């Protein structure tokens, strides 16, 4: 079980807009300076080259806000059946400026699969990891190729600045949910995958998604985690580009 990314690039007349998501609704930590410690957690033991299970527990003890993220990952949400049944959560909060005639609102985005959420058993996940690790990629490709186009509804949860000031929790905290009863989901669009890439390297691997790729009407919010991501993604894209060029030498 691992966290899966879910990103969409919108090509508009005013620029490209990247909507980056995860398949679970809570991030692991609030302050992006912790990312350096998190990467150390993922690194293997320098002597045995084995994964460090104790390090994960130690990280959660030091940063208890990561607990909800980990609980999501070991729940049914972490065992999604395939990419066609995956849900996307923006995690971070964005600001819709509303133009000159409307009040600005803060939003979190979700992509809800029309096919519904479906899961696999933990045992079946382990079997597929050994038998067919490309199971999810193959399933998505074949469904699109056969004309059964996976579809998602793009939904938003909204709140105003006045509402944010009256809440008992910080709505800009990516480690917390926005309760659906208090902040209902509104459908604003539809995503349909109706064709497969003809060149995966050019169309997918070099897409370079970045939450800072915004268009007029969408801005950053007070979410400090989101503001920190503005720096992290540019660096990651440069590292990937250098690695790619090195592989072609």
N, C-alpha and C positions, 0 to 999 in steps of 0.2 A: 504494500500500500504506500503510495506517495501522492504528494499534491500535484494536481494536473492544472496546467494553464489553459485559458480559454480567451483568445483575443480576436478582435475583429477590426479590420482597417476599412474606414469609410473614405472613399474618394469623392470629394466635393469640389465645387467651383471655387471655394474659398480656402482650399487646402485639405490635407489629409488629417483625419481624426482617428486616433487609436483608442479603442476601448479594451483595456486589459483586465482580465478576470482570473479568478481561481474557481475550482469546483467545490470548495467549501466556503461557508459564509463568514469566517472569522480569520483574521491574520494572526501571525504568531507573536508579534510584539509591536509596541507603539513607536519606539524610538529607533530610527534606522541606523544609528551608531552601533546598535546591538548586532547588526548584520555581520560585522567582522567576527564577533564571537560565535554567531550561528554558523558561519562558514567553517570555523575551527571545529565545531561540533560535527559537521558532515565529513570532515577529513578523516582518513583512516589512520590507525595507529602507525607511527613511523617505524616501529620495530617489527610488528607482526603483520602489518598491512590489513588488519581486520577492522571492521566497523566498531566504534566505541559505544556500546549500549549504555554504559554508566554515564557517559557524557550527556546523553539526552535527558536522563533523570536529573542530573546536576543542573542543566540549563533550565528546566522547568521549575526547580526549587529556587533558583536565583531570580527567575523572571516568571512569577506565577500567572501573569496575563496570557502566557502561551498555553495554559492548560486547556482552554476552550478549543483552541485550534487543534490540539492533539486529540482531544476527545472526539471532535468531528471526524478526524482522520481514521480513528479506529471504530467509528460507528458505521451504519449502513451507507452514509454519504461517502465514505472512503472506499467502498466496494462497488462502485458504479459498474453496471453490466458492460457498457460500451460507450463510445463517444456520442452515439445517437440519443442516449438517455441521460446525458450529463447536463447538469445545471451550472450556469455561470454566474458568479457574484463579483461585482466590481470591488468589494471590500471597502475601498476608500470612498469618500464623499466628495462630490463635485458641486459646482455652483452654476446654475442656469441663470443668466443675467436677465432674461425676459425682454430684452430690447429696451426701448424708451417708454413703452406704455404699460408695462407689467412689472409686478414685484418680483425681485430675484428670489429664487428658492434653491435650497440645497437638495441634492438627490443622490441616491445610490441606485445603481443599475443591476438588473438581473435578467438572465436569459433562461427562460423556462421551456424545456422541450415539449413539443406537442405530443410526442410519443409517451410522455410521462417518465418519471424516475424509476429505474429498475436496477437491481443489484445482483451480484453473484455471491455465493457463499465463500467464506474464507478458504475452505478446502479447494473449491474450484479455481479460485484466484491462484493458489499455489500450484495447482496442476497446470494451468495455462502458462504460468511463468516458465515452466520447464518444457512444456510440449510445444507451445506456440506463442512466444513473447510478442509477436506482431499481430495477435488476434484482433485487437481493437482497431488498428490501422487498416487491416484487411477488410474488416466488417464495414467500416465507414466507406472505404473505396468502392466495394462491391455494391452497396446500397445506392450510392450516387450513380454509379455506372449503369445500374439496372433501372434507373428512373424512379426509384423510391427516395425522393429527396427529403432528407432530414430537415425539420422545421422547428424553429424556436420563436417564442413571443418575447419581445424586448419590453421589460416592465421597469417602472421606477417607483421608489419610495421617496416621498417629498416632505420637507419641513421648512419653515421659515426661520429667520433669525430670532424672531420673538419666541417661537416655540422652543428653539434651542436653548434660550436663556431660562426657560421655565422647567426644563427636564431635570430629573434627579440623577442623570448620568450624562456623560459627554458623548453626544451623537457623532462627533468627529473621531472617535476612538475606533480604529479598524479592528480591534480585538473584541468588539461587542456587536451584537445584533441590533437592528432597529425592529422592535416588535411589530408584527404585521397587523395586530389588532389596533394599534395606535397609529401606525403608518401603513395604510393599505397599499397594495400593489396596483398600479395603473398601467395598462397596456399602451405603448406608444409606437410600436412597430413590429415587424416580423423579419426574421432572418431565415433564408432558405438556401441550402447548399445544393445547387443544381448542376454543378460540373466539378470534375476533378482537375487538379493542376496538370498541365502538360509538361512542365519542367519544375520539379519539386525544389531544386536548388535555387532557381531564379525567383520563383513565385512564393515560396514558403520560407526557406532557410535564410534568405536575404531580406525578409520583410522588415526586420528591425523595428519591432513595436516599441512604442515609448508613450507613457501616460502624459507626457508633456506635449505631444502632438495634438494640439487643440485647434478648434475653429471658433470664429466669432459666435458668442452666445454661450460658450462653455468655458468656465474658468476653474482654477484651483480653489479649494475651500480652505478653512482653517486647519484642516487635517495635516499635522506636522509630518506624519508618516508619508503622506502623498507628496508633500513638498520635498522631503528627502529623496524620494524616488526620482525626482527630476535629475539628480546627479548620478545616481547609481546606474540608470539604464544607458546613458550615453557612454559611460565607461565600459559597461558590459558589451555594447555593440562594437566598440573599438577593439576590445580583446578578441571577440569572435572574428572580426574582419582580419586581424593580424594572424590568428590561428589558421583561418581559411587560406590566406595567401601563402603561409608557410607550408601547408599541405600540398600546394601546387608547384612548389619549387623542385 
